[in-house]
Amino acid sequence: MATIQEALTLAVEHHRAGRLAEAEGIYCRILAVRPDMPQVWHLLGVMAQQVGRHDVAVTCLDKALAGLPGVALLHALKGRALAALGHAVPAAEAYRRAADIEPGNAEHWFNQGEALRAAGRLALAAQSLREATARDPRHIAAHVELGKLLLAAGQADEAAGICRRGLEADAANVVLRTTLAQALRAVGDRREALAAYIRAERLDDTSPDLHASLGELYLEQGRVEEAIVAYARAIELKPDQPDFHAALGGGLIRAGCVGEAEAALTEALRLKPTHAEALAHLGQVRTLRGAAPAGAETLRKAVAAKPDDGAIHSRRLHALLHHPGHDETAILAEHQAWDARHGRPLFARAELHHNDRHPDRALKVGYVSPDLGQSPVGWCLRPVLPNHEPGRAVVHVYSDRVVEDELSADIKAGAAVWRRTAGLSDEDVAAMIRDDGIDILVDLAGHGPGNRLGVFARKPAPVQVSWLGYPATTGLSAMDYVLADEAMVPPGAERWFTEEVVRLPGGRLCWAPPNYAPDVAPPPALDRGFVTFGSFNSLAKVGPEVMKRWAAVLDAVPDSRLLLKWNTLCDGAERQRIAHLFSAEGIDSRRLDLRDASSHERLLSEYDDVDIALDPSPVGGGVTSCEALWMGVPVVTLPGARAASRQTVSLLNTLKMTGLGASSLDAVTPQDYVRIASKLAMDLPRLNSLRARLRTRMKASGLLDGERFAQRLEIAYREMWRRWCGRNR
């Protein structure tokens, strides 16, 4: 026996010194004499693992366990060998036995959790990892893996809690901080998520993915310049990642730097020619530069690259509204194609509604929007919600806006229920709406950015309505009605809508002017001696035909000027492009005043520099025209067949300023447009009179009367509801 013990001691010395062949030879000679020595089988099993012979290790450890079944270490070693062989379920069982023997050893629970995760048994894996963190609050790896697992399973709240507990033990752990940030973002706490990412970045500045995530959050919160810096740093660390270049392009678009954006997107597409988001952003750049046909074609390629992405497909539809070469038949067909791909399959699976069918009870009316703050939709909704009569309409709002402002607070005050939905899936939002028992659900975005048409496609409410944010059909089979007026959708034009058109008497819009809007100033031409035309509309609306028309106006009015204002005019190359296009029409660049973005208050004050506003087409101004008129600036418009081109004439109709013959501001032909604008410019007394009376006229119209407008809405909602009740008794 002493000889065997001496041999074993020598073998262990060889083993520790790395002389594995010598150690193995001695172990085998011992077992030839004493095959019942479990400690030797244990050592052989360890050696086999060291050299990657995991199948041999399992055999040796089984023999060791035959003699020492109560030793947790042996079960744990067997679990490790089985895991290395890819046998996740048997590995988890081995670790479970180790934990049964030593329940206080967090490592056994952690290993079991990892094996179960590898086996795809995620709920059991999470439970084992919870045990590991409970047994040892300082087991950082367990906190990290449990946080990741819970986050992937959609249990973001618990994931955030686990990460926070782990950070109590290791505040400098970058992975925990990053996972915490992801979890906070998933639950909609963008502010705290951003703070967590910033702390992680301070600990480790070398993760490109971390910087990209920072960029996304900065962009969501409107901190565009910081987002651009973060994306640029991600690219510096990993220049061959097309996602980063595409994201940078998106940030630069938000900043108005369309030239730099195009360069970033071109690089993304060089790295990956079918990168859908890069193609979509590039399509947006081209549309913003007034090249809607090229933008729509680029967006077609984006849709082809990612056909299941409804948001990208919506961006193409939005671009098509600006395409002068697409007629109404083609635009309708494109919207119906969106529905066939992204909407109708969801609508086909929609559940029946069990709402109380009493035709005259108070209705739960839900409004869905990503723009409930400083935005055109926000200014139009603010006067409406507080004027809904609770006995007729109980207002629920589903807001996707990440950063709320003072206008958000005003809108919120008019809602009985306010739900923040940013970060939630369409399915979750639809379930929330259904659980709230909404009767009439109103979409305020259409195919605009951040839309929730995936919610409406699921038909969570019995009656669904499109209003306000999109001047065209949604194309959705699940959308029942669209709110319009007779001027925007004249008789016969309802054939371009898949929804039933409900025309509101008195106009489709209600609007609240900002309380910081300055008083109306006299026409600047009285002091300057020349007339200034202007447009504060998106330059996506200003294509080649519009520029030719505006150049003709300038040509007809000697010494007149044109003031354009949009955020892309911060880009020197964009200013040069516009100057070149007007120069090609014979207009000297010195007659152009090109201004970039500013605060809303300053924008309104800049109407003091404009005598006459020029409406673009085929998408005209909506709230932009409201603001011009409020500041006393008459708007000359050319309505066409497209509803999007008839937004300004709808406003003028509400103000009873259409059909005035020689005094009309709405043209019939492009030549008529030039004639109306130039004639008004030559008649300064009339221009001065219009400017002095426009604000008073708006106040006297129904445009600013939230109470009357809310009543008209409620009448429309009630009729829709009664029709649904009649069909579903």
C-alpha positions in Angstrom: 0.0 0.0 0.0 2.9 2.4 0.8 4.3 1.7 -2.6 1.0 2.6 -4.3 0.8 5.8 -2.2 4.3 6.7 -3.1 3.5 6.0 -6.8 0.4 8.2 -6.5 2.4 11.0 -4.9 5.0 10.9 -7.7 2.2 10.8 -10.4 0.6 13.9 -8.9 4.0 15.7 -8.9 4.4 14.9 -12.6 0.8 16.0 -13.2 1.3 19.3 -11.5 4.6 19.9 -13.4 2.9 19.3 -16.7 4.6 16.0 -17.4 1.3 14.4 -18.3 2.6 11.3 -20.1 4.6 10.3 -17.1 1.7 11.0 -14.8 -0.7 9.0 -17.0 1.6 6.0 -17.1 1.8 5.8 -13.3 -2.0 6.3 -12.9 -2.6 3.4 -15.3 -0.1 1.1 -13.5 -1.8 1.9 -10.2 -5.2 1.1 -11.6 -3.9 -2.1 -13.0 -3.2 -3.2 -9.5 -6.1 -1.3 -7.7 -8.9 -0.6 -10.2 -11.2 0.4 -7.3 -9.3 3.7 -6.4 -11.8 6.5 -7.3 -9.3 9.2 -6.6 -7.1 7.9 -9.4 -10.0 7.8 -11.8 -10.7 11.4 -10.8 -7.2 12.4 -11.6 -7.2 10.6 -14.9 -10.5 12.3 -15.7 -9.0 15.7 -14.9 -6.0 14.9 -17.1 -8.2 13.8 -20.0 -10.1 17.1 -19.8 -6.8 19.0 -19.9 -5.9 17.5 -23.2 -9.3 17.8 -24.7 -10.3 14.1 -24.5 -13.7 14.8 -23.0 -15.2 11.5 -23.8 -12.4 9.7 -21.9 -12.9 12.2 -19.1 -16.6 11.2 -18.8 -15.7 7.5 -18.6 -13.0 8.1 -15.9 -15.3 10.4 -13.9 -18.1 7.8 -14.0 -15.7 5.3 -12.5 -14.7 7.8 -9.8 -18.3 8.5 -9.0 -19.0 4.8 -8.6 -16.9 4.9 -5.5 -17.5 8.5 -4.4 -21.1 9.3 -5.4 -21.4 12.0 -2.8 -18.5 14.2 -4.0 -19.9 17.3 -5.7 -16.7 18.1 -7.5 -16.8 14.9 -9.5 -20.3 15.6 -10.7 -19.3 19.2 -11.6 -16.3 17.9 -13.5 -18.4 15.4 -15.4 -20.8 18.2 -16.2 -18.0 20.3 -17.7 -16.8 17.3 -19.8 -20.4 16.7 -21.1 -20.8 20.3 -21.9 -17.6 20.3 -23.9 -18.9 17.4 -25.9 -22.1 19.4 -26.6 -24.3 17.1 -24.4 -26.1 20.0 -22.7 -29.0 18.1 -21.0 -26.8 15.4 -19.4 -24.3 18.2 -18.4 -27.2 20.1 -16.7 -28.1 16.9 -14.9 -24.6 16.4 -13.6 -24.4 20.0 -12.4 -27.8 19.5 -10.7 -26.4 16.6 -8.7 -23.5 18.7 -7.7 -25.9 21.5 -6.5 -28.0 18.9 -4.6 -24.8 17.9 -2.7 -23.5 21.5 -2.2 -26.6 23.7 -2.5 -24.7 26.7 -1.2 -22.1 26.6 -4.0 -23.3 29.2 -6.5 -20.9 27.9 -9.2 -22.9 24.7 -9.5 -26.1 26.6 -10.1 -24.4 28.9 -12.5 -23.0 26.0 -14.5 -26.4 24.2 -14.5 -28.0 27.4 -15.8 -25.5 27.7 -18.6 -26.0 24.1 -19.6 -29.8 24.5 -19.6 -29.4 27.7 -21.7 -27.3 25.8 -24.2 -30.1 23.1 -24.3 -32.7 25.8 -25.1 -34.5 25.3 -21.8 -34.5 29.0 -21.0 -37.0 29.2 -18.2 -35.2 26.5 -16.2 -31.9 28.2 -17.1 -33.1 31.5 -15.7 -34.2 29.7 -12.5 -30.8 28.1 -12.0 -29.1 31.5 -12.6 -31.4 33.1 -10.1 -30.3 30.5 -7.5 -26.7 31.3 -8.3 -27.2 35.0 -7.7 -29.1 34.3 -4.5 -26.4 32.0 -3.2 -23.6 34.4 -4.0 -24.6 38.1 -4.7 -21.0 38.7 -5.8 -21.1 36.1 -8.6 -20.8 38.6 -11.4 -20.9 36.1 -14.3 -24.3 34.8 -13.0 -25.7 38.3 -12.9 -24.4 39.0 -16.4 -25.8 35.9 -18.0 -29.1 36.1 -16.1 -29.5 39.7 -17.2 -28.9 38.8 -20.8 -31.2 35.8 -20.6 -34.1 37.7 -19.1 -33.7 40.6 -21.5 -33.8 38.2 -24.5 -37.0 36.6 -23.0 -38.7 40.0 -22.8 -38.5 40.2 -19.0 -36.7 43.6 -19.1 -37.9 44.8 -15.7 -36.3 41.8 -13.9 -33.2 42.0 -16.1 -32.7 45.6 -15.0 -33.0 44.6 -11.3 -30.5 41.7 -11.7 -28.0 44.1 -13.4 -28.4 46.7 -10.7 -27.8 44.0 -8.0 -24.7 42.8 -9.9 -23.4 46.4 -10.1 -23.6 46.7 -6.3 -20.8 44.1 -6.2 -18.9 45.3 -9.3 -19.7 48.8 -10.3 -17.1 48.8 -13.0 -18.5 45.9 -15.0 -19.1 47.2 -18.5 -21.2 44.2 -19.6 -23.6 44.6 -16.7 -23.9 48.4 -17.4 -24.5 47.7 -21.1 -27.1 45.1 -20.3 -28.8 47.4 -17.8 -29.0 50.1 -20.5 -30.6 47.7 -22.9 -33.1 46.6 -20.3 -34.0 50.1 -19.4 -34.4 51.0 -23.1 -36.7 48.0 -23.5 -39.0 49.1 -20.7 -39.1 52.6 -22.2 -36.9 54.4 -19.7 -34.7 56.1 -22.4 -33.3 58.7 -20.0 -31.9 56.1 -17.5 -30.8 53.9 -20.4 -28.8 56.7 -21.9 -27.2 57.4 -18.5 -26.2 53.7 -18.2 -24.7 53.7 -21.6 -22.7 56.9 -20.9 -21.3 55.3 -17.6 -20.4 52.2 -19.6 -18.7 54.2 -22.2 -16.6 56.0 -19.6 -15.5 52.7 -18.3 -14.6 51.3 -21.7 -14.3 53.6 -24.8 -13.4 50.7 -27.1 -16.7 49.1 -27.9 -18.1 50.1 -31.3 -21.5 48.5 -30.5 -21.8 50.6 -27.3 -21.1 53.8 -29.2 -23.7 52.8 -31.9 -26.3 52.2 -29.1 -25.4 55.6 -27.6 -26.0 57.1 -31.0 -29.5 55.5 -31.3 -30.5 56.8 -27.9 -29.2 60.3 -28.5 -31.1 60.4 -31.8 -34.3 59.2 -30.1 -34.0 62.1 -27.6 -33.3 64.7 -30.3 -29.7 65.1 -29.3 -28.6 64.9 -32.9 -25.1 66.3 -32.7 -24.2 63.9 -29.9 -25.6 61.0 -31.9 -23.5 61.9 -34.9 -20.3 62.0 -32.7 -21.2 58.6 -31.2 -21.8 57.0 -34.6 -18.5 58.5 -35.9 -16.7 57.0 -33.0 -18.3 53.6 -33.7 -17.0 53.9 -37.3 -13.6 54.8 -36.1 -13.4 51.6 -34.1 -15.0 49.4 -36.7 -14.9 51.1 -40.1 -16.1 48.1 -42.1 -19.5 47.8 -40.4 -22.2 49.1 -42.8 -24.8 49.4 -40.1 -22.7 52.2 -38.4 -22.4 54.2 -41.7 -26.1 53.8 -42.4 -26.9 55.0 -38.8 -24.6 58.0 -39.2 -26.4 58.8 -42.5 -29.7 58.8 -40.7 -28.3 61.1 -38.0 -26.9 63.5 -40.6 -30.3 63.7 -42.3 -31.8 64.7 -39.0 -29.2 67.5 -38.8 -30.0 68.6 -42.3 -26.6 67.7 -43.6 -27.8 65.9 -46.6 -24.5 66.0 -48.5 -22.6 64.4 -45.7 -25.4 62.0 -45.2 -25.2 60.9 -48.8 -21.5 60.2 -48.4 -22.0 58.1 -45.3 -24.8 56.1 -47.0 -22.8 55.6 -50.1 -20.0 54.1 -48.0 -22.6 51.8 -46.3 -23.7 50.6 -49.7 -20.2 50.1 -50.9 -19.7 47.7 -47.9 -23.1 46.1 -48.4 -25.0 47.0 -51.6 -28.3 45.6 -50.4 -28.3 47.3 -47.0 -32.0 48.1 -46.6 -31.7 50.9 -44.1 -28.9 52.7 -46.0 -31.0 52.5 -49.2 -34.0 53.8 -47.3 -32.1 56.7 -45.9 -30.6 57.4 -49.3 -34.1 57.5 -50.8 -35.0 60.0 -48.2 -32.0 62.2 -49.0 -32.9 62.2 -52.7 -36.5 63.0 -51.9 -35.4 65.9 -49.6 -33.4 67.3 -52.5 -36.6 67.5 -54.5 -35.8 64.4 -56.6 -38.9 62.4 -55.6 -38.7 60.0 -58.6 -35.1 59.1 -57.8 -36.0 58.8 -54.1 -38.9 56.6 -54.7 -36.8 54.3 -56.9 -34.1 54.0 -54.3 -36.8 53.2 -51.7 -38.1 50.5 -54.0 -34.7 48.9 -53.8 -34.8 49.2 -50.0 -38.2 47.4 -49.9 -36.8 44.7 -52.2 -33.8 44.3 -49.9 -36.1 43.9 -46.8 -39.6 43.1 -48.0 -41.0 42.3 -44.5 -40.1 45.7 -43.1 -43.4 47.7 -43.1 -41.7 50.9 -41.9 -39.3 51.0 -44.9 -42.2 50.2 -47.2 -44.2 53.1 -45.6 -41.3 55.5 -46.3 -41.5 54.6 -50.0 -45.2 55.4 -50.0 -44.5 58.7 -48.3 -42.0 59.5 -51.0 -44.5 58.6 -53.8 -46.8 61.3 -52.6 -44.1 63.8 -53.7 -43.7 62.1 -57.1 -45.4 64.2 -59.8 -45.2 61.4 -62.3 -47.4 59.0 -60.2 -51.1 59.4 -60.8 -53.8 58.6 -58.3 -54.4 55.2 -59.6 -50.8 54.2 -59.2 -50.6 55.7 -55.7 -53.7 53.9 -54.6 -52.3 50.6 -55.9 -49.0 51.1 -54.1 -50.8 51.6 -50.8 -53.0 48.5 -51.4 -49.8 46.6 -52.1 -48.5 47.7 -48.6 -51.7 46.3 -47.1 -51.4 43.0 -49.0 -47.9 42.4 -47.7 -48.0 43.9 -44.2 -51.6 44.5 -43.2 -54.1 42.0 -44.5 -52.4 38.9 -43.1 -52.6 40.5 -39.6 -56.2 41.6 -40.2 -57.2 38.1 -41.2 -56.2 36.9 -37.7 -57.9 39.7 -35.8 -60.2 38.6 -32.9 -63.8 39.5 -32.7 -64.8 42.5 -30.7 -67.0 42.2 -27.6 -67.5 45.9 -26.8 -70.8 46.9 -25.3 -73.0 47.6 -28.4 -75.2 50.3 -26.8 -75.4 52.9 -29.6 -75.7 56.0 -27.3 -73.3 55.3 -24.4 -70.1 57.2 -23.9 -67.5 56.0 -26.3 -63.9 55.2 -25.5 -61.9 57.1 -28.2 -58.2 56.3 -28.6 -55.7 58.5 -30.5 -52.4 56.9 -31.6 -49.4 59.1 -32.6 -45.6 59.4 -32.4 -45.9 63.3 -32.7 -47.7 64.5 -29.6 -45.5 67.4 -28.9 -44.0 70.3 -30.9 -45.2 69.1 -34.3 -48.0 69.9 -36.8 -50.1 67.0 -35.3 -49.5 68.3 -31.8 -50.7 71.8 -32.7 -53.8 70.5 -34.3 -54.7 68.1 -31.5 -54.2 70.5 -28.6 -57.4 72.4 -29.0 -59.5 69.3 -29.7 -58.9 66.9 -26.8 -59.9 69.2 -23.9 -63.2 69.9 -25.7 -64.4 66.3 -25.9 -67.4 65.9 -23.7 -66.7 63.1 -21.3 -70.3 61.9 -21.4 -69.8 61.4 -25.2 -66.1 60.6 -25.6 -63.7 59.3 -23.0 -60.2 60.1 -24.5 -57.4 57.6 -24.4 -54.0 58.6 -25.9 -51.3 56.2 -27.0 -48.2 58.3 -27.4 -45.0 57.0 -29.0 -43.1 60.2 -28.4 -39.9 59.6 -26.5 -39.1 63.2 -25.3 -42.2 65.1 -24.2 -42.3 68.9 -24.1 -44.7 71.6 -23.0 -47.1 71.0 -25.8 -47.1 67.3 -24.9 -48.2 68.4 -21.4 -51.0 70.5 -22.8 -52.3 67.6 -24.9 -52.0 65.2 -22.0 -54.2 67.4 -19.9 -57.0 66.7 -22.4 -56.8 62.9 -22.0 -58.6 60.8 -19.5 -55.9 58.1 -20.0 -52.4 58.6 -21.3 -50.3 55.6 -22.3 -46.6 55.8 -23.4 -46.0 53.2 -26.0 -42.4 54.0 -27.2 -40.4 50.8 -27.3 -43.4 48.5 -27.2 -44.1 46.1 -30.1 -47.2 46.6 -32.3 -48.6 43.4 -30.9 -48.2 44.7 -27.3 -49.8 48.1 -28.2 -52.7 46.4 -29.9 -53.2 44.2 -26.9 -53.2 47.3 -24.6 -55.8 49.0 -26.8 -58.0 45.9 -26.8 -57.7 45.5 -23.0 -58.7 49.2 -22.6 -61.9 48.5 -24.5 -61.4 51.2 -27.1 -64.4 51.7 -29.4 -63.1 54.2 -31.9 -59.3 54.2 -32.6 -57.9 57.1 -34.5 -54.6 57.0 -36.4 -52.8 60.4 -36.6 -49.7 59.3 -38.6 -50.7 57.3 -41.7 -47.5 56.1 -43.4 -45.5 58.9 -41.9 -42.4 58.3 -39.7 -42.9 56.3 -36.6 -46.4 55.2 -37.6 -48.2 52.3 -35.9 -50.1 50.9 -38.8 -49.0 47.5 -37.7 -51.3 48.1 -34.6 -54.2 49.1 -36.8 -53.7 46.1 -39.1 -54.4 43.9 -36.0 -57.8 45.7 -35.7 -57.8 46.1 -31.9 -60.8 48.4 -32.0 -64.2 47.9 -33.7 -64.0 51.2 -35.6 -60.8 52.6 -36.9 -60.2 56.0 -38.4 -57.4 57.8 -40.3 -57.1 61.5 -39.6 -54.8 64.5 -39.6 -51.2 63.2 -40.2 -51.3 61.8 -43.7 -53.0 63.4 -46.7 -53.8 60.2 -48.6 -55.3 56.7 -48.1 -53.6 54.3 -45.7 -54.6 51.5 -48.0 -55.4 49.3 -45.0 -58.3 46.8 -45.1 -58.5 47.3 -41.4 -59.0 51.1 -41.6 -62.7 51.9 -41.8 -62.9 55.6 -42.3 -60.8 58.7 -43.2 -61.7 62.2 -42.0 -61.5 64.8 -44.7 -63.5 67.8 -46.0 -65.1 68.7 -49.3 -62.3 70.9 -50.5 -59.6 68.3 -49.8 -61.5 65.3 -51.1 -64.1 66.7 -53.5 -66.9 64.6 -54.8 -65.6 61.8 -57.0 -62.1 61.8 -55.3 -63.2 59.3 -52.7 -62.3 56.5 -55.2 -58.7 57.1 -54.4 -59.3 55.9 -50.8 -59.8 52.4 -49.5 -61.4 53.9 -46.4 -64.9 55.4 -46.5 -64.4 59.2 -46.7 -66.3 61.1 -44.0 -66.3 64.9 -44.8 -66.3 67.1 -41.7 -68.4 70.3 -42.2 -66.2 73.4 -41.7 -62.9 71.6 -42.5 -60.8 68.7 -41.5 -58.4 70.6 -39.3 -58.6 72.5 -36.0 -55.5 74.4 -35.1 -54.1 76.3 -32.0 -51.6 79.0 -32.7 -48.6 79.1 -30.3 -49.0 81.7 -27.6 -45.5 83.0 -28.5 -46.5 83.9 -32.0 -45.7 87.6 -32.6 -48.1 90.2 -33.7 -48.6 90.6 -37.4 -46.2 93.1 -38.9 -46.8 95.2 -42.1 -45.8 93.8 -45.4 -42.0 94.1 -45.7 -42.4 95.4 -49.2 -43.7 98.7 -47.9 -40.3 99.5 -46.5 -38.0 97.6 -48.8 -39.5 98.6 -52.1 -39.5 95.0 -53.4 -41.8 92.0 -52.8 -40.5 88.8 -51.0 -42.1 85.5 -51.8 -41.5 82.7 -49.4 -41.9 79.0 -48.5 -41.1 77.4 -45.2 -42.2 73.9 -46.4 -40.0 70.9 -46.6 -37.8 71.0 -49.7 -39.0 67.5 -50.4 -42.0 69.2 -51.8 -40.0 71.5 -54.0 -39.2 69.5 -57.1 -38.0 70.8 -60.5 -41.5 71.7 -61.7 -42.2 73.8 -58.5 -38.8 75.6 -58.9 -39.7 76.4 -62.5 -43.1 77.8 -61.4 -41.5 79.9 -58.7 -38.8 81.1 -61.0 -41.6 82.2 -63.4 -43.2 84.1 -60.5 -39.9 85.9 -59.8 -39.4 86.6 -63.5 -42.9 88.2 -63.6 -42.2 90.5 -60.6 -39.1 92.5 -61.2 -36.7 92.9 -58.2 -38.7 90.4 -56.2 -37.0 87.9 -53.9 -37.6 84.4 -52.7 -37.0 83.3 -49.1 -36.8 79.5 -48.5 -36.4 78.1 -45.0 -35.8 74.4 -44.2 -33.2 72.5 -42.1 -31.3 71.1 -45.1 -30.3 74.7 -46.0 -27.6 74.5 -43.4 -25.8 72.4 -46.0 -23.6 74.6 -48.3 -23.9 72.1 -51.1 -27.6 72.1 -50.9 -27.7 75.9 -51.0 -25.5 75.8 -54.1 -27.7 73.2 -55.7 -30.8 75.3 -55.3 -29.0 78.5 -56.5 -27.8 76.5 -59.6 -31.4 75.3 -60.4 -32.8 78.8 -60.2 -29.8 80.2 -62.2 -30.7 77.7 -64.9 -34.1 79.4 -65.0 -32.6 82.8 -65.3 -32.9 83.9 -61.6 -29.8 85.5 -60.1 -28.7 83.8 -56.8 -28.7 87.3 -55.2 -32.5 87.1 -55.3 -32.6 84.1 -53.1 -32.6 84.2 -49.3 -31.9 80.6 -48.1 -32.3 80.0 -44.3 -31.9 76.9 -42.2 -33.7 75.6 -39.1 -34.4 77.7 -36.1 -36.6 77.7 -33.0 -40.3 77.6 -33.8 -40.7 81.1 -32.2 -38.0 82.5 -34.5 -39.5 80.8 -37.5 -42.8 82.5 -36.9 -41.1 85.9 -36.5 -39.4 85.3 -39.9 -42.8 85.7 -41.6 -42.2 89.4 -41.0 -39.7 89.1 -43.9 -42.3 87.5 -46.3 -45.0 89.2 -48.3 -46.6 86.3 -50.1 -46.2 82.6 -49.4 -45.9 80.1 -52.3 -47.5 76.7 -51.8 -45.6 73.8 -53.4 -47.2 70.7 -55.1 -48.0 67.9 -55.5 -47.8 68.0 -51.7 -48.9 71.4 -50.3 -48.6 72.9 -46.9 -50.9 72.0 -44.0 -49.9 73.5 -40.7 -47.2 75.4 -42.6 -49.9 77.3 -44.4 -51.8 77.8 -41.1 -48.8 79.5 -39.7 -48.3 81.7 -42.7 -51.9 82.8 -42.7 -51.8 83.4 -38.9 -48.8 85.7 -39.5 -50.8 87.6 -42.1 -49.1 86.1 -45.1 -51.5 85.1 -48.0 -50.7 81.7 -49.5 -51.0 81.1 -53.3 -51.8 77.5 -54.0 -52.3 75.2 -57.0 -54.6 72.3 -55.9 -54.6 69.2 -58.1 -56.4 65.9 -58.0 -54.2 64.6 -55.2 -55.6 65.2 -51.7 -52.0 66.0 -50.6 -52.0 69.0 -53.0 -55.3 70.3 -51.6 -54.4 71.0 -48.0 -54.0 74.7 -48.4 -57.2 75.1 -50.5 -59.0 73.2 -47.7 -57.8 75.9 -45.2 -58.7 78.7 -47.6 -62.1 77.2 -48.0 -62.5 77.1 -44.2 -61.6 80.8 -44.2 -64.2 81.4 -47.0 -61.4 82.6 -49.3 -62.0 80.3 -52.3 -64.2 81.0 -55.3 -63.5 84.7 -55.1 -62.8 85.1 -58.8 -60.2 87.7 -59.5 -59.3 87.9 -55.8 -58.8 84.1 -55.4 -55.6 82.7 -54.0 -56.2 79.2 -55.4 -55.1 78.7 -59.0 -56.4 76.4 -61.7 -53.3 76.0 -63.9 -49.6 76.7 -63.4 -50.0 79.8 -65.6 -52.9 80.9 -63.3 -50.6 80.4 -60.3 -48.0 82.7 -61.7 -50.7 85.3 -62.6 -52.3 85.2 -59.1 -48.9 85.5 -57.3 -47.6 88.3 -59.6 -50.9 90.2 -59.6 -51.0 90.2 -55.8 -47.4 91.3 -55.6 -48.1 94.3 -57.8 -51.1 95.4 -55.6 -49.5 96.5 -52.4 -52.7 98.1 -51.0 -54.5 94.8 -51.4 -51.6 92.9 -49.9 -51.5 95.3 -46.9 -55.3 94.9 -46.5 -55.0 91.1 -46.6 -52.2 91.0 -44.1 -54.2 93.2 -41.7 -57.3 91.0 -41.9 -56.1 87.5 -42.1 -55.6 86.8 -38.4 -59.0 88.3 -37.6 -60.5 86.2 -40.3 -58.9 83.0 -38.9 -60.2 83.8 -35.4 -63.7 84.2 -36.7 -63.6 80.9 -38.6 -64.1 77.5 -37.2 -60.4 76.7 -37.6 -59.5 77.8 -34.1 -62.8 76.7 -32.4 -61.9 73.6 -30.6 -65.2 73.2 -28.9 -67.2 73.3 -32.1 -64.7 71.0 -33.9 -64.8 68.4 -31.1 -68.6 68.4 -31.4 -68.4 67.7 -35.1 -65.9 64.9 -34.5 -68.1 63.4 -31.8 -71.1 63.5 -34.2 -69.0 61.7 -36.9 -67.7 59.1 -34.3 -71.3 58.5 -33.1 -72.6 57.8 -36.6 -69.7 55.4 -37.2 -70.4 53.7 -33.9 -74.1 53.3 -34.6 -73.4 51.8 -37.9 -71.0 49.3 -36.4 -73.6 48.4 -33.7 -76.2 48.0 -36.4 -74.0 45.5 -38.3 -73.0 43.6 -35.2 -76.1 42.9 -33.2 
